[in-house]
């Protein structure tokens, strides 16, 4: 692509290595509701999706989750993140070198995004340029969140680059008319064919290391100093 006017980063699995941690918490929370779900199944079903999507999934199966489910899961995730959450390897170097407008658009709620970025030392790169599925009617894989973020950042969709790790996020970015690069360097892809998964979802490019963020031949479009 030509030099983008805006880069939108997903948070979980792109900026912070959180997907396995949060899916373990989800499986534990579901178990307390009498629902058995393995971590691999949780990754396949819910990576890149919101708690609302989890509720909808089980309601459709006739297994509605209790009212307190979201609050209990949120507390469990926060305690786990306090001791175990790490930034994605090399992402600090990428963010510090960028001289392009950038923001975060995540299926997680704003409290979790802020906490994750603060916990991993990445908060200063984004300030208040954080957008959540709470802000739109339909979360990923619908395009609403990315379109909302681009509008807030005063950027055209066709000149926006999205960095995503989930099929639902890739689908959302493409539906928004944006260029989407899939990232498969998170621990949740250690034993899964992330390249095939994200290519099947429509990713324009897939990369596995933040050191390879800019493809060969991209000099002059990256906005680096």
C-alpha positions in Angstrom: 0.0 0.0 0.0 1.0 3.6 -0.2 1.9 5.4 3.0 -1.2 5.2 5.3 -2.7 8.2 6.9 -3.6 6.1 10.0 -2.6 2.8 11.6 -5.2 1.1 13.9 -3.8 -1.5 16.2 -5.9 -4.2 17.9 -4.8 -4.5 21.5 -5.0 -8.2 22.6 -2.6 -10.4 20.7 -1.1 -7.4 18.8 0.2 -5.0 21.4 0.0 -7.3 24.5 0.3 -11.1 24.6 -2.9 -11.6 26.4 -5.1 -14.1 24.4 -4.0 -17.3 26.1 -4.2 -15.7 29.5 -7.7 -14.3 28.9 -9.0 -17.5 27.4 -7.8 -19.5 30.4 -9.7 -17.1 32.6 -12.8 -17.5 30.4 -12.6 -21.3 30.6 -12.4 -21.1 34.4 -15.4 -18.7 34.5 -17.5 -20.9 32.3 -16.6 -23.9 34.3 -18.0 -22.2 37.4 -21.3 -21.9 35.4 -21.2 -25.6 34.6 -20.0 -25.1 31.0 -16.9 -27.1 29.9 -14.7 -25.4 27.3 -11.1 -26.1 26.5 -8.5 -23.3 25.9 -8.0 -24.3 22.3 -11.8 -24.2 21.7 -11.9 -20.9 23.4 -9.2 -19.5 21.1 -11.0 -20.8 18.0 -14.4 -19.4 19.1 -13.7 -16.1 21.0 -10.3 -14.6 20.1 -11.1 -11.0 19.0 -14.6 -11.2 20.3 -16.3 -9.3 23.2 -17.9 -10.6 26.4 -21.2 -9.7 24.7 -20.4 -12.1 21.9 -19.7 -14.8 24.5 -23.1 -14.2 26.1 -24.8 -14.3 22.7 -23.1 -17.6 21.8 -24.2 -19.4 25.0 -27.7 -17.8 24.9 -28.2 -19.2 21.4 -27.2 -22.6 22.8 -29.8 -22.3 25.6 -27.1 -21.7 28.2 -27.6 -18.1 29.3 -24.8 -16.8 31.5 -25.6 -15.3 34.9 -25.7 -11.5 35.3 -22.5 -11.5 37.4 -20.5 -13.4 34.8 -18.9 -10.3 33.1 -17.8 -8.7 36.4 -16.3 -11.9 37.7 -14.5 -12.6 34.5 -13.2 -9.0 34.4 -11.8 -9.3 37.9 -10.2 -12.6 37.1 -8.5 -11.3 34.0 -7.2 -8.2 35.8 -5.6 -10.3 38.6 -4.0 -12.6 36.0 -2.7 -9.6 33.9 -1.2 -8.1 37.0 1.3 -10.9 37.4 1.6 -12.4 33.9 0.8 -9.9 31.1 3.7 -9.0 28.8 3.9 -6.8 25.7 4.4 -8.5 22.4 8.1 -8.8 21.7 9.5 -6.0 19.7 6.3 -3.9 19.7 7.9 -1.1 21.7 10.5 -0.6 19.1 7.9 -0.4 16.3 5.7 2.1 18.2 8.6 4.3 19.2 9.8 4.5 15.5 6.4 5.3 14.0 5.8 8.9 12.9 2.3 8.3 11.7 -1.1 8.8 13.5 -2.1 5.7 15.3 -4.8 4.5 17.7 -6.2 1.3 19.3 -9.5 -0.3 18.4 -10.3 -3.3 20.6 -13.2 -5.6 21.4 -12.2 -5.4 25.1 -13.7 -2.7 27.3 -11.8 0.5 27.8 -10.9 -0.2 31.4 -9.2 -3.4 30.3 -7.4 -1.7 27.3 -6.1 1.1 29.5 -5.0 -1.4 32.2 -3.2 -3.6 29.7 -1.3 -0.8 28.0 -0.4 0.7 31.4 0.7 -2.6 32.7 3.0 -3.2 29.7 4.4 0.3 29.5 2.7 1.1 26.1 0.1 3.6 27.3 2.0 6.7 26.4 2.1 5.8 22.7 -1.7 6.1 22.4 -2.9 8.5 25.1 -6.7 8.7 24.8 -6.8 7.5 21.3 -8.5 4.3 22.4 -11.7 2.9 20.9 -13.8 0.0 22.1 -16.7 -2.1 20.9 -18.6 -0.4 23.7 -18.7 2.6 21.5 -20.6 1.0 18.6 -23.7 -1.0 18.0 -22.0 -4.0 16.4 -18.5 -5.3 17.4 -16.1 -7.2 15.2 -16.5 -8.9 12.7 -18.8 -5.9 11.8 -16.8 -2.9 10.5 -18.4 -0.4 12.9 -15.5 -0.1 15.3 -12.9 0.5 12.7 -15.0 3.0 10.9 -15.7 4.8 14.2 -12.0 4.9 15.0 -11.0 6.2 11.6 -13.7 8.9 11.7 -12.6 10.0 15.2 -9.0 10.2 13.9 -10.2 12.1 10.7 -8.8 9.4 8.3 -10.3 7.8 5.2 -10.9 4.1 5.5 -9.1 3.4 2.2 -5.9 5.1 3.6 -6.1 3.3 6.9 -3.9 0.3 7.9 -5.3 -2.2 10.5 -3.0 -4.6 12.4 -5.1 -7.6 13.7 -4.5 -11.0 15.1 -8.0 -12.5 14.9 -10.2 -13.7 12.0 -13.1 -11.5 13.3 -10.8 -8.5 13.3 -9.4 -9.1 9.9 -13.0 -9.6 8.6 -14.0 -6.3 10.2 -11.1 -4.3 8.8 -11.7 -5.6 5.3 -15.4 -4.9 5.6 -14.5 -1.3 6.5 -12.5 -1.0 3.3 -9.2 -0.9 5.0 -5.8 -2.6 4.4 -5.4 -5.3 7.0 -2.1 -7.0 8.1 -2.5 -10.1 10.2 -0.1 -10.6 13.1 0.6 -14.1 14.3 3.4 -13.6 16.8 1.3 -14.0 19.9 1.5 -17.1 22.1 -2.0 -18.2 21.0 -0.6 -19.1 17.6 2.2 -21.2 18.9 0.4 -24.5 18.0 -2.0 -23.2 15.4 -1.6 -22.3 11.7 -2.2 -18.6 12.1 -1.0 -17.7 8.7 -3.7 -19.9 7.1 -6.3 -18.7 9.5 -5.8 -15.0 8.8 -5.2 -15.4 5.1 -8.5 -17.3 4.9 -10.2 -14.3 6.7 -8.9 -12.0 4.0 -5.7 -10.5 5.4 -3.7 -8.6 2.8 -0.4 -9.6 4.5 0.5 -11.9 7.5 3.7 -11.5 9.5 5.0 -13.2 12.6 7.6 -10.9 14.2 7.3 -7.2 15.0 10.9 -6.8 13.6 9.3 -7.5 10.2 6.5 -5.0 10.7 7.4 -3.1 7.5 7.8 -5.4 4.5 10.8 -5.2 2.2 10.5 -2.3 -0.2 8.4 -0.2 2.1 11.0 2.5 2.6 9.5 5.9 2.4 5.9 4.9 3.3 6.5 4.0 7.0 6.7 7.4 8.5 9.8 6.5 10.5 12.3 9.2 11.6 
